């Protein structure tokens, strides 16, 4: 397999997403057999940004096998390229997903994760990571070093997307998560993440705790209840529209790519934008999060991790 590395056309600043790419082998309640879909939270975010027209590359690893070729084709279809070194001789990672009657998914992973030794672009404006790629060593340690190294010259963003199976305890997970929080300018988490990491704590209290550790803004998604965002300007609740949910697969990742897209549209990515990112008004925050909610809502309205195009997102609004 050849690594696709030719520049892709797109709008907005250059972005790199680092983390796992894998294949979801999905079984749905009441159905026979399984269906295979491209997956992995960071890969979904990269794919979502590509579909929204952004110049984005993925720093990941894949096997030279059928699953690897499925992922490469999927990314290429959205204009996302792989940074060099992505393909090696090991197997491509797999997540076996069980989707219940309400559309919620649970996962069992067969993972191979390491970060290729590839320099990041000099013109980097955004580095995003999260999920397993920011949890499993030794790769997670490398990702954290990358985040710390580029912070200040690029915007850094992080979504813990916690997978409890990869941690010994919530306390161990929280220690790792908060290392990444402190290295990020933008943090997005779900209320389910926070309930597992800090059971019994109010999600707004946790968001304030994390925002105080360094991020310009922390957004917590709350499913059908919308999202809460905490920044230097204060706390804002943004409602979600009523949606006929097909499933929630990839919804959080579509929220993340929608949020990063909105930041790019407001010229809020890149080192020179960081001072403005830290002094956003509540009206701008409302617009940013509303765009992210729209992106997630579209994804929930159809099967699988199928984020919107720029045209679909504009039409939804």
Buried (B, 14 or more C-beta within 10 A) or exposed (E): BEBBBEEBEBEBBBBBBBBBBBBBBBBBEEEEEBBEBBBBBBBBBBBBBBBBBBBBBBBBBBBBBEBBBBBBEBBBEBBBBBBBBBBBEBBBBBBBBBBEEEBBBEBEBEBBBBBBEBEBBEEBBBBBBBBBBBBBEEBBBBBBEBBBBBBEBBBBBBBBBBBEEBBEEBEEBBEBBBBBBBBBBBBBBBBBBBBBBBEEEEBBEBBEBBBEBBBBBBBBBBBEEBBBBBBEBEBBEBEBEEBEBBBBBBBBBBBBBBBBBBBBBBEBBBBEBBEEBBEBEEEBBBBBBBBBBBBBBBBBBBBBBBBBBBEBBEEBE
